């Protein structure tokens, strides 16, 4: 068998392997971005989750402070003897 025919028998195998390698590289580029060193890249998800938790805590504290201030205003109005509440209390007694 001539040398050219023996070389071409493996040529198809090499073409298929090269195609498979190219597909793996494209899939990796799609998943991890175009950076060559995707393993060195910092992960974004933990920072995003931590940031969302911090924002939620800050919003909760702001809502709690607002509710506390509103309750203090209601308590002051009741303590001053609001004419509407004092009339209803005197009628009931």
N, C-alpha and C positions, 0 to 999 in steps of 0.2 A: 504494500500500500504506500503510495507516495506521501511525502512529508506534508504537502499542502492539505490533503484530505484528513490527516491526523490532527492538524492544527484547527481545522474548521469544526471538528467534532466537539471540541471544548469551547469554541467561539460562541455557540448559542448559550451554553451554560454561563459564560462570562457576561454576555449581554443581559441575560435574565437576572443574574446577581447584581449587576450594575443598576438595572431598573428597580430592583427591590431596594437597593441602598438609596437610590434617589427618592423613592416613595417614603422611606423611613425618615430621610432628612427633611422632606417637605412636611411630613406630619409633625416632626419635632419643631420645625420652624413655626408651624401654625399653632401648636400647643404652647410653646415657651417663648415665642417672639423671635425676632431676627438676631438676637444677640448670640455671638459664638459661644460665650461662656454662660449658658443659662443656669448652670448649677451654682454659679457665684452670685446670681441675681437675688436680691433681697425679696422675701415674700411680702406681698402687700396685704393679704387677707387678715393676718393678726393685727396689723395696725388699724385697718378699717373697722374691725370688730371692737377693738379697744376704744377707738374714737367714737363709735356709735354708743358704747356704754357710757363714756364720759358725757356726751351730749345728753343722753337720757337722764343721767343723774343731775346735771345742771338744770334741765327743764323741770325735773321733779322738785328740786330745791326752790326754784323760782315760784312754782305753783304752790308749794307749801307755805312760803313766806307770804304770798298774796292771800291765801286762805286764812292765815293767822291774823294778818292785818284786818281783813274783812270781819273776822269774828270779834276782834277787839272793838271795831266800830259798832257792831251790833250790841256788844256788852255795854259800851258807853251809853248808847241810846237807851237801853233798858235801865241802866243805873241812874240816868238823869231824870227819869220820870217822864217819859214821852207822853204827851197829852192823850194820844190814842190808847196806849196801853194802860195808863192810869185810870181812864174812864171805864174801860172794860173790866179792870180789876175791882173798881169800887162798885160797879153794878153787880158783879158776881158775888160780892160779900154781903 
